[in-house]
Amino acid sequence: MRVRCPNCGSESRLPANANVRSHQGSSSPDGLLPCLWSPDVALDPKHRPQVPGAPSSTVRKDWRKYPQEAHLLDIERCRYRRLTEDEIAIIQGFPPDWGKGIGLTPRERIAGLGNAVPPPLSAALFRALSLTLGDDLRTAAEICAGFGGLALGAHHALQVDAVALVEFWEAAVRVLRTVRAWKPACVHLADVKTFDWDALADRVDVLSGGPPCQPWSQAGHAKGASDERDLLGEMPRLVTRLRPRAFIFENVPGLMSPTHRPYLERLTQELRAAGGYGVAVGLVQAADYGVPQRRKRLILVGIKDRPTGAAHDFFDRLYQLRTHADPSKALPPGLRPWVTLEAAIPGWRSVSGWRRWLDASAQPSHLTMNDQNKQDGPGAGTSSQKPAERRVPAMGLVWPGRDHAIEWRDSSWTVVPKIDNLASEVAPLMPLTPRGRPALDP
Ligand SMILES: C[S@@+](CC[C@H](N)C(=O)[O-])C[C@H]1O[C@@H](n2cnc3c(N)ncnc32)[C@H](O)[C@@H]1O
């Protein structure tokens, strides 16, 4: 990819997926305001600008706290802006006005959206379940319903009759009560642990939900079962009480980490014993289902009175339902490349709020590659470079953080993504056999 600097007219060649470029002594020809962040914020390694030509990285509820991770970069014009709440809704696979106009604060809306299962992924989950069971699933109950992403997918795929959506966050309940896909009366502001489930016993075809994932998140404290927010451990008891024909639980991939894997294996055994369920666990990539976002999710599925192989079949079906694939690899026949932000948000250029993303005067001029190596570890710079070359000049420097490196290219210092890191970030998430076997069968 060739990028021309609008200030000095120079051209640079960058990798196709490069998303940051630095320039020396650039000014602001388009009258945009400079960045209002302090350099500390602007240079925070957590800053992961989103680029129009690729899917977003994972939307996090923490984007309400760290908006610097939710910035859209306009490479050609050296500017950036915050993603709007409506754009975040789109990136999560919702209509742009999801949760809008009911008095939620921007933080509440971003948090609820960031927590959700993208409805296109959810629809694929329920379609795969229906195909596996081979008959209709008519009723559904949802625990920890959040902003309703999982429940909306169930509605889109199967038109199920939602008999209960249980959620104890008042803001989310307000959103759920505006959704026409189910009756407001079936939305309960209640704690899953104390809700009266016995009234619904044998009346639910599918039980689904996303118990809080913080205990397992690799970004969190990963306290697992000792975390008081752990609801997963309650699921075998709930399944025993409700006796659904099938269940789908969604969580973060951290649950498969070596630390938590024994817990996951124990949980899987308990779920199998909760009424003769065939149970399997797999990882899915939301971008494979048309969502403009790379988002890995762990899926735990159980099917009553069927062997474990039936749950394997679910993952086969799910795999076959993919509509998109990683364009950096050979595209399987019939699949389209992952949806980019540009395609998902065609009006992204016209949204206001752009700032110059490099404020040369605000950046420190004394950073050297040694400083960078301290932050980024070995390999970020090359020891064969002469000291003079290794000094990063006084330019609009973007601290590369863990995802980027500074390279000397075309006679200037350029911040480029670390290709290895990008590759691992977008690596196939459902390490499947050709038939689509799940990653784990504990
Ligand atoms: C990961 S989000 C679920 C997102 C949802 N599946 C969606 O697609 O929009 C987890 C939700 O569980 C809710 N929650 C956590 N513990 C709960 C409990 N004990 N009872 C009810 N809701 C709970 C949180 O408020 C949060 O909204």
The ligand as an SDF file (V2000), in Angstrom:
LIG
                    3D

 27 29  0  0  0  0  0  0  0  0999 V2000
  -21.6360  -10.7950   28.9640 C   0  0  0  0  0  0  0  0  0  0  0  0
  -23.0620   -9.9230   29.3960 S   0  0  0  0  0  0  0  0  0  0  0  0
  -24.2840  -10.7670   28.5010 C   0  0  0  0  0  0  0  0  0  0  0  0
  -24.4910  -10.2120   27.1320 C   0  0  0  0  0  0  0  0  0  0  0  0
  -25.6720  -10.8010   26.4190 C   0  0  0  0  0  0  0  0  0  0  0  0
  -25.5730  -12.2370   26.2350 N   0  0  0  0  0  0  0  0  0  0  0  0
  -25.8420  -10.1410   25.0360 C   0  0  0  0  0  0  0  0  0  0  0  0
  -25.6160  -10.7920   24.0390 O   0  0  0  0  0  0  0  0  0  0  0  0
  -26.1810   -8.9530   24.9990 O   0  0  0  0  0  0  0  0  0  0  0  0
  -23.3360  -10.4790   31.0260 C   0  0  0  0  0  0  0  0  0  0  0  0
  -24.5550   -9.8570   31.6800 C   0  0  0  0  0  0  0  0  0  0  0  0
  -24.8540  -10.6080   32.8510 O   0  0  0  0  0  0  0  0  0  0  0  0
  -25.4320   -9.7530   33.7820 C   0  0  0  0  0  0  0  0  0  0  0  0
  -25.3590  -10.4590   35.0770 N   0  0  0  0  0  0  0  0  0  0  0  0
  -24.2280  -10.7730   35.7500 C   0  0  0  0  0  0  0  0  0  0  0  0
  -24.5350  -11.4660   36.8660 N   0  0  0  0  0  0  0  0  0  0  0  0
  -25.8830  -11.5780   36.8830 C   0  0  0  0  0  0  0  0  0  0  0  0
  -26.7910  -12.1830   37.7930 C   0  0  0  0  0  0  0  0  0  0  0  0
  -26.3630  -12.8050   38.8890 N   0  0  0  0  0  0  0  0  0  0  0  0
  -28.1080  -12.0940   37.5260 N   0  0  0  0  0  0  0  0  0  0  0  0
  -28.5510  -11.4530   36.4140 C   0  0  0  0  0  0  0  0  0  0  0  0
  -27.7400  -10.8650   35.5190 N   0  0  0  0  0  0  0  0  0  0  0  0
  -26.4160  -10.9380   35.7550 C   0  0  0  0  0  0  0  0  0  0  0  0
  -24.6050   -8.4850   33.6630 C   0  0  0  0  0  0  0  0  0  0  0  0
  -25.3270   -7.3770   34.1540 O   0  0  0  0  0  0  0  0  0  0  0  0
  -24.3790   -8.4320   32.1500 C   0  0  0  0  0  0  0  0  0  0  0  0
  -25.3270   -7.6160   31.5370 O   0  0  0  0  0  0  0  0  0  0  0  0
  1  2  1  0
  2  3  1  0
  2 10  1  0
  3  4  1  0
  4  5  1  0
  5  6  1  0
  5  7  1  0
  7  8  2  0
  7  9  1  0
 10 11  1  0
 11 12  1  0
 11 26  1  0
 12 13  1  0
 13 14  1  0
 13 24  1  0
 14 15  1  0
 14 23  1  0
 15 16  2  0
 16 17  1  0
 17 18  1  0
 17 23  2  0
 18 19  1  0
 18 20  2  0
 20 21  1  0
 21 22  2  0
 22 23  1  0
 24 25  1  0
 24 26  1  0
 26 27  1  0
M  CHG  2   2   1   9  -1
M  END
$$$$
